[in-house]
Amino acid sequence: MSAKPPPEPFCPYGGPVVTSRARRSVLYVEDDPTLRGILTDLLQTAPELEVVASVGTSAEALEIARARPIDVALLDFALGEGELTGIELGIRLRELRPDTGVVLMSQHVVPDFIDHLPDRYREGWSFIAKRADLRLPRLTEVLIATSRGLNVVDPEILAARKVVQGDPVQALTPRQREIMALASSGRDSTAIAAELSLAPGTVRQELSKAYAVLVPDPSPGTDLRTSAVLAYLRATHAHRADLT
């Protein structure tokens, strides 16, 4: 993204964001068809934006990106079972289109999302909360700023980030914490899947993601499952001790 100015590490969501008047092409990805329709109609009323595609799957999004340049992608963080996450899809889009900005939306706080990105892709990533009071003017500003290489983050993400730095369990999604709790009791992937009514493959994928958070820099030969379970138990024990 050499043509863009150096990114500011984080522009707090709700604070001043400098934008340009150039019309920006937007790719919107959301698996909920009702929400996708509502927000697509809203985005199309913004004169600064051009919604070039509104799709429900990562495969459709990648097909669009292969066919044409995209200034900025607005991605739901969780696209459903069997789909790439918003972060994974964003990375794939950047591999295809290095100048594409990525804005993640989620109803969950994911404070360490930036830490999951390769260093070369950390410009032009933003994270905003999916909530009822989100207004089009602000969303437009975030999309344009992100397309210019800035990182715009909701204040609650910044606040939670400070907590996560001392507690890796807080960086796990609710589902990953639930799965790790069962894994720490000795259950294997098949047993966890049966208890949570999930596909075994889904459990294995979530475990792999949890391992990457709990054991970020494993040494060669490390037993990831054992190390992750120990890290999970240490963190949850420390949390319980803080509460007593």
QUIQUI-V511758 format. One line per field, one symbol per residue. phi: phi as a letter, one per 20 degrees, with the letter a starting at -180 (. if undefined). psi: psi as a letter, one per 40 degrees, with the letter a starting at -180 (. if undefined). burial: I if it has 16 or more other ideal C-beta (glycine too) atoms within 10 Angstrom, else O. Layout:
phi->???
psi->???
burial->???
This chain:
phi->.fedfgffgbegfoefcfcdeffdecddcbeefffgffffgfffeefedcfeaccdcfffffffffebfcfbddcffdeofndffgfffgfffffecgeffcdecbedecfdgffeeggfdefmccbcfebfefdggfffgffffffeneddcggfffffffffgdbfffeffgffffffffffeofeffffgffeldfgffffffffffgfffcfcffgnfefffffffffffffffffffee
psi->fdeiihihdhhhheahhhiiehhhhhhhhhehdddddddddddeeheeihhdihieiddddddddddiihdihhhhdheiheiiidddddddddddgdehihhihieihgdfddeeiideeeifhihihhidehidddddddddddeeeihhhhdddddddddddegddeeiiddddddddddeeeiidddddddefiidddddddddddddddgdgiihehhddddddddddddddddddde.
burial->IOOOOOIOOIIOIOOOIOIOOOOIIIIIIIIOOOOIOOIIOOIOOIOIIOIIIIIIIIOOIIOIIOOOOIIIIIIIIIIOOOIIIIIOIIIOIIOOIOIIIIIIIIOOIIIIIIOIIOOOIOIIIIIIIIOOOOOOOOIIIIIIIIIIIIIIIIOOIOOIIOOIOOOIIIIIIOIIIIIIOIIOOOIOIOOIIOOOOIOOOIIIIIIOIIIOIIIOOOOOOOOOOOOIIOIIOOIIOOOOOOOO
